[in-house]
Structures are given as structure tokens and as C-alpha cells.
Amino acid sequence: MQWRGRRGSGNIEDRRSMGAAGAGGIGVVGMLAVLAVGYFFGIDISPIVRELDQSQQGQSGTVPLTQEDEQWGEFMSVVLADTEEVWATVLPEQADMQYQNPTLVLFRGAVQSACGTASSAMGPFYCPNDQKLYLDTDFFDMMAQRMGAGGDFAYAYVIAHEVGHHVQNLTGTLQQVNNLRSRVSQSDSNKISVLTELQADCYAGIWARQAQDRFGTLEEGDLAEAQGAAEAVGDDVIQSSAGRTPVPDSFTHGSAQQRQEWLMRGFNSGDMAQCDTFAQAGL
């Protein structure tokens, strides 16, 4: 992926030096183990992360960013800047509305958002209440080491997917989804959640197409990296990795095949109208 030497976004809020003792105290390997438990088994282990953090707060204060931390920050700043430029054009042209830039919050271990306290175990997420994306870069280590889905374009896909949720928030989709999910059964709520995630994948594909056309971002193998990441975070793959038989009714993000298909639909079409997962499902 060609990203070095390009403009970075100013909409980055770096909290990695704040309350980082817990992450530093257990080490990267330990943190990856904690992340893996929460991610693969669907368990919110934020209390464990908070306890680890609180138990060592008195031993150390702020932790300086390493050279690797700085490089991660630069990379994500450039990717975020690319999404800003792409959606500032695509949204007015295709949805007749202005794009509002979100903020990307970098954190370690656990974080406080307008949607509540969250831990790294929950993975990257978007909070519509404050229009911020939250990401712990240790998640990228887990993608590479435990999920076999490494590569800079795979990581860029993760950011673009969360930005896709921001686009859904701006267009009113998230509010409609939340209203609908509150009135249906758990099984139907899961299906609506899947449609929401697949649309965000499709929007990530639109970004990838535009990034290539505008900036010449893609290198050989980049699309395969993004598809590999989409496959790795498929509900069926995650459940199988946890030693469980995949149960489609419990899916909340979509199967590996669905996530790859919608990512590529966005990439091949570049058209938001082709990302209407809800209409295709008859909603």
C-alpha cells in the first residue's frame, strides 16, 4: 500500500499515553491473549482490562510512545485523511449531503467514549454519539499473529469499515437500524445487524476503489489482504476458530463469504446505491 509521504489527518485524538500502564504491564503477548479471549468467544472482558490497568496505575504514569507507536499513528492519520477526501466528494455526489469528518481515537487497553466504557477486547468500534472511531493498534497485531490477516491494506480496511459506520450515521441509517432492532426478536435483530455491517464493508470497498483511482494507493496483493481480513472477521470463521459450530442465527457481522462479497461489490461499483443491503433483503 502506497501511503508514505502523503497528507495526514488532523482529526486524530491520541490517548495511548494515558492510562497505558495496564497494557504495558502485561506486555504485548499478554494483551493479545486477553484480546483473543474477548474477540473469539464474544465475551466482554473490559472489567479484566480495567483491573489490570488500575492495579498498575500507581506503579507508572504516562508511557512515552515508541517509534512503532509513532509509525502506527502516522499510518492511520494518512488512511483517515484519504477517507476524508474520498467521502467529501462521494457523499455530496451520491447522497446529496455534506460529509462531516469523524475523529479517530487511539487508545490502549480500555477507553471512555460517549457510548460508554469499552475495552480492546471488543475490537475497533464507532460511537455515533460523539462521531468518533475508537481503535487500539494491538488489534492489528492480533489480526496478523492470531487471525492470519496481516498487511497494511488489511489494517486500512478496518479503519475504512468503521468510517463506513460514520457514513451510515450521517445518512440516518444507524438511527433507523436501532429503532427497528428495538422492535423485533433477537434473531431478527441479529440479521439487521449483519445487514448494517455488510453495508459498512461495501462502503469500505468504495473507499478502496476511490483511493486507488485518486491516489494510486493499491499495490499488488493489497486487495487480497483486504479480502483476507474480511474473511477472518466473518462470524462463521470466528465461531469455528473458537471450536464452535457456526450458527447463522447468531451471526451479527456476516459470514466470511458475505463480507468479502460486499467489500468487492463496493470496490467494483463505487456506487453507494449498490451497497443497499437492506433493500436486497426486502427491508
Disulfide bonds with the S-S distance in Angstrom:
Cys115-Cys127 2.06
Cys202-Cys275 2.03
